[in-house]
Amino acid sequence: MDYLQINGGKKLSGSVKISGAKNAALPLLASTVLSSKPIVIKNVPNVRDINTLLKLLSNLGSKFTFEKNRVKIDSSCISSTMANYDIVKTMRASILTLGPLLATFGHCEVSLPGGCAIGQRPIDLHLKALEQMGADIEIKQGYVIAKAPKGLKGATIVFDKITVTGSENIIMAAALAKGKTRIVNVAKEPEVIQLCEVLSDAGVNIEGIGSDEIIISGTDREKLPMKNFSVIPDRIEAGTYMCAGAITNSKITLEEIIPDHLEAIMTKLEEMGFSFETNKNCTTLLPAKKIKPSEIITTEYPGFPTDMQAQFMALMTQAEGVSIVEERLFENRFMHVSELQRMGASIMLRGNSATIQGKIKLYGADVMATDLRASSALVLAGLVAEGTTKVHRIYHLDRGYEKLEEKFKGLGADIVRLKE
C-alpha cells in the first residue's frame, strides 16, 4: 500500500494545471448509456473513480479507450443491465447508472453503493422519483431492482432536499422518458449544469438550466445522438491547490480553471487576507500580510462546498485567531480532526461545529486518511508542519486527485510516494 511522505516548511511557487472535474465526468460517462453512437470525451481525469466507472460500463457491454485524458466510448452496445456489487461497493457514484439504464432498457439491477464513509447519503430520493415516473422498484439482497417495461413517464418531481446525484440520475432518466418531467429543487452545481448542457446539445429540450427548477421533454426511449465534449475543470481540486498556496502563504498560479465556479472559495480566502489576480481561465493567489480567522458554513452550490471544508480547517490552524466551521450537509465529515490533532492542531468539536484555534505550530506525524477530502487536508497540514509527515491510506486521494504528488512537486513541495 502506498503512502505520501512530506517534509514541511517549504514555500511554494510556480503554476499548476487543474484537471477535469471528477464529479462532472462521472455522470457524463454514465449518460453515454443514453447515446446512440460512440462519442469522445476530453479532459477526463485519470483517477481511480473514473477507472472504476469505466470498468463498470465495460462489464455492462460498453467499449472504450482511455488515453491522455481522452475517453472514446461506445455504450450503444450494452448487453447487460446488472451493476454488480464487486464494482459498485468501491464507489458511490456507480448509482448514477440506475437512471440511464432504467430509462433505456426498462429494467436494471444496481447494487447499493459504497464510497467514502462521511455519513448517510441515502438514495431514497432517487428511488422515490423513479417510482413517480412509473418504475416498479424493490430492494432485494443488496440490489435495487427497477422495472419499467413500458418506459418511464414524465412527472413532477419535488426533491425534499437538494441532492446532486439524485438530480443527475433523474435528469438522465427524464431524457428518455415519455412526456415532460418537471424537477423542483434540483441541484445547481456546475457538474449538474454541464450534464444538462450535454443532453441539450444531443437534442433533449431542457428548460431552466442553472435554476432550481427545470423541465425536460423526454424522447420516449429514443436514444440520443450525443456529441463530443470536454469535461469542465475541477473546482474542488482548484480550491485544494489554492489552500496549499494559502497555508504556506505562497504565490502560486492555477491554470485551466473557471473562476465563476470558485467564487465561494475565493471570497472566503479574500476574507482571510489573500488576494487574486484573475484572467479568463487562470488566477494567481497572492500571499496575505496576516492570515485572518474565518467562519464557514457548508451548503449547496453556490454556497461554500462541503468538499472544501477539511482543506480550510487545515488552513485555519495557521490563521491568527479563532475560526469556526459548521458542517450542515454530512454528519460524519469531521473524521480528519483527530488526525490534525495528532499534528498539534487545537480543534474542539461540538455537534456539527468545529472551533479551530490558531496560529498553532504543526509537527510532522504519521496520519491516516479517512476519506477523499480529509486526505488532502492532511497533505496541506504536512506542507506547513515542522518535520516529516507520512499520510497513509492514500488510495482515498487516488480516487479524486490526478498526479497529486507530481503537481505538488512542480510547485516546490518536498513530497514523495512510497510503499509501506
KELUM-868167 format. One record per residue (C-alpha): residue in one letter; x, y, z. Coordinates in steps of 0.1 Angstrom, whole numbers, padded with zeros to 4 digits, always signed. Each point is the difference from the previous one (the first is absolute). Layout:
+-----+-------+-------+-------+
! res !    c1 !    c2 !    c3 !
+-----+-------+-------+-------+
!   A !     X !     Y !     Z !
...
+-----+-------+-------+-------+
END
This chain:
+-----+-------+-------+-------+
! res !    c1 !    c2 !    c3 !
+-----+-------+-------+-------+
!   M ! +0000 ! +0000 ! +0000 !
!   D ! +0013 ! +0035 ! -0009 !
!   Y ! +0004 ! +0029 ! +0023 !
!   L ! +0012 ! +0036 ! -0004 !
!   Q ! +0030 ! +0014 ! +0018 !
!   I ! +0002 ! +0038 ! +0003 !
!   N ! +0028 ! +0021 ! +0014 !
!   G ! -0017 ! +0032 ! +0011 !
!   G ! +0011 ! +0036 ! +0001 !
!   K ! +0005 ! +0007 ! -0037 !
!   K ! -0014 ! +0030 ! -0017 !
!   L ! -0019 ! -0008 ! -0032 !
!   S ! +0003 ! +0019 ! -0033 !
!   G ! -0008 ! -0005 ! -0037 !
!   S ! -0031 ! -0012 ! -0017 !
!   V ! -0022 ! -0031 ! +0000 !
!   K ! -0025 ! -0011 ! -0027 !
!   I ! -0033 ! -0011 ! +0013 !
!   S ! -0015 ! -0033 ! -0012 !
!   G ! -0035 ! -0007 ! -0012 !
!   A ! -0026 ! -0004 ! +0027 !
!   K ! -0005 ! -0035 ! +0012 !
!   N ! -0035 ! +0009 ! +0013 !
!   A ! -0009 ! +0012 ! -0035 !
!   A ! +0016 ! -0028 ! -0019 !
!   L ! -0018 ! -0028 ! +0020 !
!   P ! -0036 ! +0009 ! -0009 !
!   L ! +0011 ! +0009 ! -0036 !
!   L ! +0015 ! -0034 ! -0004 !
!   A ! -0032 ! -0016 ! +0014 !
!   S ! -0020 ! +0021 ! -0025 !
!   T ! +0017 ! -0018 ! -0029 !
!   V ! -0024 ! -0028 ! +0007 !
!   L ! -0026 ! +0023 ! -0017 !
!   S ! +0021 ! +0005 ! -0031 !
!   S ! -0008 ! -0016 ! -0034 !
!   K ! +0036 ! +0003 ! -0012 !
!   P ! +0036 ! +0001 ! +0012 !
!   I ! +0013 ! +0033 ! +0014 !
!   V ! +0033 ! +0016 ! +0011 !
!   I ! +0003 ! +0017 ! +0034 !
!   K ! +0030 ! +0021 ! +0006 !
!   N ! +0016 ! +0013 ! +0032 !
!   V ! -0010 ! -0031 ! +0020 !
!   P ! +0022 ! -0003 ! +0032 !
!   N ! +0019 ! -0033 ! +0003 !
!   V ! -0010 ! -0008 ! +0035 !
!   R ! -0013 ! -0032 ! +0017 !
!   D ! -0037 ! +0010 ! +0001 !
!   I ! +0000 ! +0006 ! -0038 !
!   N ! +0017 ! -0033 ! -0007 !
!   T ! -0024 ! -0018 ! +0023 !
!   L ! -0030 ! +0014 ! -0018 !
!   L ! +0015 ! -0009 ! -0034 !
!   K ! +0006 ! -0035 ! +0012 !
!   L ! -0037 ! -0002 ! +0011 !
!   L ! -0011 ! +0013 ! -0034 !
!   S ! +0023 ! -0025 ! -0017 !
!   N ! -0016 ! -0028 ! +0020 !
!   L ! -0034 ! +0011 ! -0013 !
!   G ! +0013 ! -0002 ! -0036 !
!   S ! +0014 ! +0034 ! -0008 !
!   K ! +0032 ! +0002 ! -0020 !
!   F ! +0025 ! +0028 ! +0008 !
!   T ! +0036 ! +0012 ! -0003 !
!   F ! +0015 ! +0024 ! +0026 !
!   E ! +0032 ! +0017 ! -0010 !
!   K ! +0014 ! +0034 ! +0009 !
!   N ! -0031 ! +0012 ! +0018 !
!   R ! -0021 ! -0009 ! -0031 !
!   V ! -0027 ! -0026 ! +0002 !
!   K ! -0016 ! -0014 ! -0031 !
!   I ! -0030 ! -0020 ! +0010 !
!   D ! -0028 ! -0020 ! -0017 !
!   S ! -0028 ! -0009 ! +0023 !
!   S ! -0025 ! -0008 ! -0028 !
!   C ! +0011 ! -0036 ! +0003 !
!   I ! -0009 ! -0005 ! +0037 !
!   S ! -0013 ! -0036 ! +0005 !
!   S ! -0003 ! -0002 ! +0038 !
!   T ! -0020 ! +0021 ! +0024 !
!   M ! +0014 ! -0013 ! +0032 !
!   A ! +0026 ! +0021 ! +0019 !
!   N ! +0015 ! -0025 ! +0024 !
!   Y ! +0011 ! +0005 ! +0036 !
!   D ! +0037 ! -0007 ! -0007 !
!   I ! +0004 ! +0033 ! -0018 !
!   V ! -0027 ! +0021 ! +0015 !
!   K ! +0012 ! -0006 ! +0036 !
!   T ! +0031 ! +0021 ! -0006 !
!   M ! -0017 ! +0031 ! -0014 !
!   R ! -0033 ! +0017 ! +0008 !
!   A ! -0003 ! +0017 ! -0034 !
!   S ! -0008 ! -0034 ! -0015 !
!   I ! -0036 ! +0007 ! +0009 !
!   L ! +0000 ! +0024 ! -0029 !
!   T ! -0005 ! -0029 ! -0024 !
!   L ! -0034 ! -0006 ! +0015 !
!   G ! -0019 ! +0028 ! -0018 !
!   P ! +0014 ! -0004 ! -0035 !
!   L ! -0001 ! -0039 ! +0001 !
!   L ! -0037 ! +0000 ! +0011 !
!   A ! -0010 ! +0027 ! -0025 !
!   T ! +0018 ! -0018 ! -0029 !
!   F ! -0008 ! -0036 ! +0007 !
!   G ! -0031 ! +0000 ! +0022 !
!   H ! +0017 ! -0020 ! +0027 !
!   C ! +0033 ! -0002 ! +0020 !
!   E ! +0016 ! -0014 ! +0031 !
!   V ! +0025 ! +0023 ! +0018 !
!   S ! +0017 ! -0008 ! +0032 !
!   L ! -0004 ! +0023 ! +0029 !
!   P ! +0031 ! +0023 ! -0001 !
!   G ! +0031 ! +0005 ! +0021 !
!   G ! +0026 ! +0028 ! +0001 !
!   C ! +0013 ! +0024 ! +0026 !
!   A ! -0013 ! -0005 ! +0035 !
!   I ! -0009 ! +0036 ! +0006 !
!   G ! -0036 ! -0006 ! +0011 !
!   Q ! -0034 ! -0011 ! -0012 !
!   R ! -0006 ! +0008 ! -0037 !
!   P ! -0032 ! -0020 ! -0006 !
!   I ! -0013 ! -0007 ! -0035 !
!   D ! -0036 ! +0001 ! +0011 !
!   L ! -0005 ! +0033 ! -0018 !
!   H ! +0012 ! -0017 ! -0033 !
!   L ! -0023 ! -0029 ! +0005 !
!   K ! -0031 ! +0020 ! +0010 !
!   A ! +0004 ! +0022 ! -0031 !
!   L ! +0004 ! -0030 ! -0023 !
!   E ! -0032 ! -0015 ! +0015 !
!   Q ! -0018 ! +0032 ! -0007 !
!   M ! +0011 ! -0005 ! -0036 !
!   G ! -0017 ! -0034 ! -0001 !
!   A ! +0029 ! -0023 ! +0010 !
!   D ! -0007 ! -0031 ! +0022 !
!   I ! +0029 ! -0002 ! +0025 !
!   E ! +0010 ! -0025 ! +0026 !
!   I ! +0032 ! -0004 ! +0020 !
!   K ! +0010 ! -0037 ! +0003 !
!   Q ! +0032 ! -0015 ! +0012 !
!   G ! +0018 ! +0033 ! -0002 !
!   Y ! -0011 ! +0009 ! -0035 !
!   V ! -0024 ! +0026 ! -0013 !
!   I ! -0022 ! -0019 ! -0024 !
!   A ! -0018 ! +0025 ! -0023 !
!   K ! -0026 ! -0007 ! -0027 !
!   A ! -0018 ! +0022 ! -0024 !
!   P ! -0008 ! -0023 ! -0029 !
!   K ! -0021 ! +0026 ! -0019 !
!   G ! +0026 ! +0027 ! +0007 !
!   L ! +0001 ! +0029 ! +0025 !
!   K ! -0027 ! +0027 ! -0001 !
!   G ! +0005 ! +0037 ! +0006 !
!   A ! -0010 ! +0012 ! +0035 !
!   T ! +0004 ! +0029 ! +0024 !
!   I ! +0028 ! -0008 ! +0024 !
!   V ! +0005 ! +0021 ! +0031 !
!   F ! +0032 ! -0008 ! +0018 !
!   D ! -0005 ! +0003 ! +0038 !
!   K ! +0037 ! +0010 ! +0002 !
!   I ! +0025 ! +0009 ! -0026 !
!   T ! +0018 ! -0030 ! -0013 !
!   V ! +0028 ! +0001 ! -0026 !
!   T ! +0001 ! -0036 ! -0011 !
!   G ! -0038 ! -0002 ! +0004 !
!   S ! -0004 ! +0029 ! -0023 !
!   E ! +0024 ! -0015 ! -0025 !
!   N ! -0017 ! -0034 ! +0000 !
!   I ! -0034 ! +0014 ! -0006 !
!   I ! +0012 ! +0025 ! -0027 !
!   M ! +0014 ! -0030 ! -0019 !
!   A ! -0031 ! -0021 ! +0006 !
!   A ! -0023 ! +0028 ! -0011 !
!   A ! +0020 ! +0005 ! -0033 !
!   L ! -0014 ! -0033 ! -0013 !
!   A ! -0034 ! +0001 ! +0018 !
!   K ! -0033 ! +0006 ! -0018 !
!   G ! -0013 ! +0035 ! +0005 !
!   K ! +0012 ! +0029 ! +0022 !
!   T ! +0018 ! -0004 ! +0033 !
!   R ! +0000 ! +0030 ! +0024 !
!   I ! +0027 ! -0002 ! +0026 !
!   V ! -0003 ! +0024 ! +0029 !
!   N ! +0028 ! +0008 ! +0025 !
!   V ! +0025 ! -0014 ! -0025 !
!   A ! +0038 ! +0004 ! +0008 !
!   K ! +0017 ! +0029 ! -0016 !
!   E ! +0036 ! -0012 ! +0001 !
!   P ! +0021 ! +0007 ! -0031 !
!   E ! +0003 ! -0038 ! -0005 !
!   V ! -0038 ! -0003 ! -0002 !
!   I ! -0002 ! +0030 ! -0024 !
!   Q ! +0026 ! -0016 ! -0023 !
!   L ! -0020 ! -0033 ! -0001 !
!   C ! -0031 ! +0020 ! -0010 !
!   E ! +0020 ! +0019 ! -0027 !
!   V ! +0014 ! -0033 ! -0014 !
!   L ! -0035 ! -0015 ! -0002 !
!   S ! -0014 ! +0032 ! -0015 !
!   D ! +0027 ! -0001 ! -0027 !
!   A ! -0012 ! -0035 ! -0008 !
!   G ! -0035 ! +0013 ! -0007 !
!   V ! -0018 ! -0003 ! +0034 !
!   N ! -0021 ! +0030 ! +0007 !
!   I ! +0009 ! +0013 ! +0035 !
!   E ! -0014 ! +0032 ! +0013 !
!   G ! +0014 ! +0019 ! +0030 !
!   I ! +0036 ! -0014 ! +0000 !
!   G ! +0019 ! +0016 ! +0029 !
!   S ! -0032 ! +0008 ! +0020 !
!   D ! -0016 ! -0021 ! +0028 !
!   E ! -0028 ! -0011 ! -0022 !
!   I ! +0004 ! -0017 ! -0034 !
!   I ! -0023 ! -0015 ! -0025 !
!   I ! +0012 ! -0029 ! -0022 !
!   S ! -0019 ! -0012 ! -0031 !
!   G ! +0010 ! -0037 ! -0004 !
!   T ! +0005 ! -0019 ! -0032 !
!   D ! -0022 ! -0030 ! +0009 !
!   R ! +0029 ! -0025 ! +0000 !
!   E ! +0016 ! +0013 ! -0032 !
!   K ! +0037 ! +0001 ! +0006 !
!   L ! +0020 ! +0032 ! -0003 !
!   P ! +0025 ! +0010 ! -0027 !
!   M ! +0024 ! +0013 ! +0026 !
!   K ! +0029 ! +0022 ! -0012 !
!   N ! +0036 ! +0002 ! +0011 !
!   F ! +0008 ! +0023 ! +0029 !
!   S ! +0026 ! +0009 ! +0026 !
!   V ! -0004 ! -0003 ! +0038 !
!   I ! +0000 ! +0032 ! +0020 !
!   P ! +0030 ! +0007 ! +0024 !
!   D ! -0001 ! -0014 ! +0035 !
!   R ! -0010 ! +0028 ! +0024 !
!   I ! +0008 ! -0021 ! +0030 !
!   E ! +0035 ! -0008 ! -0012 !
!   A ! +0005 ! +0037 ! -0008 !
!   G ! -0012 ! +0009 ! +0035 !
!   T ! +0024 ! -0025 ! +0016 !
!   Y ! +0030 ! +0015 ! -0018 !
!   M ! -0012 ! +0035 ! +0010 !
!   C ! +0001 ! -0012 ! +0036 !
!   A ! +0034 ! -0015 ! -0005 !
!   G ! +0013 ! +0034 ! -0011 !
!   A ! -0019 ! +0017 ! +0029 !
!   I ! +0012 ! -0024 ! +0028 !
!   T ! +0036 ! +0006 ! -0011 !
!   N ! -0008 ! +0037 ! -0007 !
!   S ! +0015 ! -0004 ! -0035 !
!   K ! -0006 ! +0015 ! -0034 !
!   I ! -0013 ! -0026 ! -0024 !
!   T ! -0019 ! +0000 ! -0033 !
!   L ! -0029 ! -0023 ! -0009 !
!   E ! -0005 ! -0007 ! -0037 !
!   E ! -0030 ! -0014 ! -0019 !
!   I ! -0027 ! +0011 ! +0025 !
!   I ! -0034 ! +0016 ! -0003 !
!   P ! +0002 ! +0028 ! +0026 !
!   D ! -0038 ! +0003 ! +0003 !
!   H ! -0002 ! -0035 ! +0014 !
!   L ! +0025 ! +0010 ! +0028 !
!   E ! -0018 ! +0031 ! +0012 !
!   A ! -0009 ! -0013 ! +0035 !
!   I ! +0036 ! -0014 ! +0005 !
!   M ! +0018 ! +0031 ! -0012 !
!   T ! -0023 ! +0023 ! +0019 !
!   K ! +0008 ! -0018 ! +0032 !
!   L ! +0037 ! +0001 ! -0007 !
!   E ! -0003 ! +0037 ! -0006 !
!   E ! -0017 ! +0004 ! +0034 !
!   M ! +0030 ! -0018 ! +0015 !
!   G ! +0024 ! +0026 ! -0014 !
!   F ! +0010 ! -0015 ! -0034 !
!   S ! -0005 ! +0016 ! -0034 !
!   F ! -0002 ! -0011 ! -0036 !
!   E ! +0011 ! +0011 ! -0035 !
!   T ! -0025 ! -0017 ! -0023 !
!   N ! -0001 ! -0003 ! -0037 !
!   K ! -0025 ! -0019 ! -0022 !
!   N ! +0010 ! -0035 ! +0010 !
!   C ! +0028 ! +0004 ! +0025 !
!   T ! +0006 ! +0017 ! +0034 !
!   T ! +0029 ! +0008 ! +0022 !
!   L ! -0003 ! -0002 ! +0038 !
!   L ! +0020 ! +0028 ! +0017 !
!   P ! +0013 ! -0005 ! +0036 !
!   A ! -0018 ! +0016 ! +0029 !
!   K ! +0018 ! +0025 ! +0023 !
!   K ! -0019 ! -0017 ! +0028 !
!   I ! -0022 ! -0031 ! -0002 !
!   K ! -0033 ! +0009 ! +0016 !
!   P ! -0023 ! -0024 ! +0018 !
!   S ! -0033 ! -0008 ! -0017 !
!   E ! -0034 ! -0016 ! +0003 !
!   I ! -0013 ! -0026 ! -0025 !
!   I ! -0035 ! -0016 ! -0004 !
!   T ! -0001 ! -0027 ! -0026 !
!   T ! -0030 ! +0000 ! -0023 !
!   E ! -0011 ! -0008 ! -0035 !
!   Y ! +0014 ! +0018 ! -0031 !
!   P ! +0004 ! +0030 ! -0004 !
!   G ! +0008 ! +0000 ! +0038 !
!   F ! +0032 ! -0013 ! +0016 !
!   P ! +0006 ! -0037 ! -0011 !
!   T ! +0002 ! -0027 ! +0026 !
!   D ! +0028 ! -0015 ! -0021 !
!   M ! +0022 ! +0029 ! +0010 !
!   Q ! -0007 ! +0000 ! +0037 !
!   A ! +0029 ! -0023 ! +0010 !
!   Q ! +0025 ! +0020 ! -0020 !
!   F ! -0011 ! +0033 ! +0015 !
!   M ! +0002 ! -0015 ! +0035 !
!   A ! +0036 ! -0008 ! -0006 !
!   L ! +0006 ! +0035 ! -0012 !
!   M ! -0018 ! +0015 ! +0031 !
!   T ! +0026 ! -0015 ! +0023 !
!   Q ! +0024 ! +0026 ! -0015 !
!   A ! -0025 ! +0030 ! +0004 !
!   E ! +0007 ! +0024 ! +0028 !
!   G ! -0031 ! -0005 ! +0022 !
!   V ! -0030 ! -0023 ! +0004 !
!   S ! -0018 ! -0014 ! -0030 !
!   I ! -0033 ! -0019 ! -0002 !
!   V ! -0012 ! -0027 ! -0024 !
!   E ! -0036 ! -0011 ! -0001 !
!   E ! -0007 ! -0031 ! -0021 !
!   R ! -0037 ! -0001 ! -0011 !
!   L ! +0001 ! -0026 ! -0027 !
!   F ! +0016 ! -0031 ! +0014 !
!   E ! -0001 ! -0011 ! +0037 !
!   N ! +0033 ! -0020 ! -0001 !
!   R ! +0024 ! +0023 ! -0018 !
!   F ! +0023 ! +0010 ! +0028 !
!   M ! +0020 ! -0033 ! +0000 !
!   H ! +0031 ! +0020 ! -0010 !
!   V ! -0001 ! +0019 ! +0033 !
!   S ! +0017 ! -0027 ! +0021 !
!   E ! +0028 ! -0003 ! -0026 !
!   L ! +0006 ! +0037 ! +0000 !
!   Q ! +0001 ! +0000 ! +0038 !
!   R ! +0027 ! -0026 ! -0003 !
!   M ! +0020 ! +0026 ! -0018 !
!   G ! -0006 ! +0026 ! +0028 !
!   A ! -0032 ! +0017 ! -0012 !
!   S ! -0022 ! +0015 ! +0026 !
!   I ! -0036 ! -0009 ! -0011 !
!   M ! -0030 ! -0005 ! +0022 !
!   L ! -0031 ! -0018 ! -0013 !
!   R ! -0036 ! +0006 ! +0011 !
!   G ! -0027 ! -0016 ! -0021 !
!   N ! +0004 ! +0011 ! -0036 !
!   S ! +0023 ! +0029 ! +0009 !
!   A ! +0038 ! +0002 ! +0004 !
!   T ! +0019 ! +0028 ! +0017 !
!   I ! +0036 ! +0003 ! -0012 !
!   Q ! +0025 ! +0020 ! +0020 !
!   G ! +0029 ! +0016 ! -0020 !
!   K ! +0027 ! +0007 ! -0005 !
!   I ! +0013 ! -0035 ! +0010 !
!   K ! +0033 ! -0015 ! -0008 !
!   L ! -0005 ! -0034 ! -0017 !
!   Y ! +0024 ! -0029 ! +0002 !
!   G ! +0006 ! -0028 ! -0024 !
!   A ! -0017 ! -0033 ! +0010 !
!   D ! -0013 ! -0033 ! -0014 !
!   V ! -0037 ! +0007 ! -0009 !
!   M ! -0027 ! -0020 ! -0016 !
!   A ! -0023 ! +0011 ! -0028 !
!   T ! -0036 ! -0008 ! +0006 !
!   D ! -0017 ! +0014 ! -0031 !
!   L ! +0009 ! +0018 ! -0032 !
!   R ! -0001 ! +0036 ! +0012 !
!   A ! +0013 ! -0007 ! +0035 !
!   S ! +0031 ! -0015 ! -0018 !
!   S ! +0007 ! +0032 ! -0018 !
!   A ! -0003 ! +0020 ! +0033 !
!   L ! +0027 ! -0022 ! +0016 !
!   V ! +0022 ! +0007 ! -0030 !
!   L ! -0005 ! +0037 ! +0004 !
!   A ! +0008 ! -0002 ! +0037 !
!   G ! +0032 ! -0020 ! -0009 !
!   L ! +0011 ! +0028 ! -0023 !
!   V ! +0003 ! +0025 ! +0029 !
!   A ! +0009 ! -0024 ! +0029 !
!   E ! +0034 ! -0002 ! +0015 !
!   G ! +0017 ! -0033 ! -0009 !
!   T ! -0013 ! -0029 ! -0019 !
!   T ! -0037 ! -0010 ! -0005 !
!   K ! -0010 ! -0034 ! -0013 !
!   V ! -0035 ! -0002 ! -0014 !
!   H ! -0012 ! -0036 ! -0001 !
!   R ! -0030 ! -0016 ! -0019 !
!   I ! +0004 ! +0024 ! -0029 !
!   Y ! -0022 ! -0022 ! -0022 !
!   H ! -0026 ! +0025 ! +0011 !
!   L ! +0020 ! +0028 ! -0017 !
!   D ! +0004 ! -0020 ! -0031 !
!   R ! -0038 ! -0001 ! -0004 !
!   G ! -0002 ! +0037 ! -0008 !
!   Y ! +0034 ! +0017 ! -0005 !
!   E ! +0020 ! -0005 ! -0032 !
!   K ! +0038 ! +0000 ! +0002 !
!   L ! -0001 ! +0015 ! +0035 !
!   E ! +0036 ! -0004 ! +0011 !
!   E ! +0012 ! +0009 ! -0035 !
!   K ! -0020 ! +0033 ! +0001 !
!   F ! +0012 ! +0008 ! +0035 !
!   K ! +0036 ! -0006 ! -0010 !
!   G ! -0005 ! +0023 ! -0029 !
!   L ! -0009 ! +0027 ! +0026 !
!   G ! +0031 ! -0007 ! +0020 !
!   A ! -0014 ! -0023 ! +0027 !
!   D ! +0023 ! -0027 ! +0015 !
!   I ! -0024 ! -0029 ! -0005 !
!   V ! +0005 ! -0036 ! -0011 !
!   R ! -0021 ! -0031 ! -0004 !
!   L ! +0014 ! -0031 ! +0017 !
!   K ! -0011 ! -0036 ! +0007 !
!   E ! -0009 ! -0011 ! +0035 !
+-----+-------+-------+-------+
END
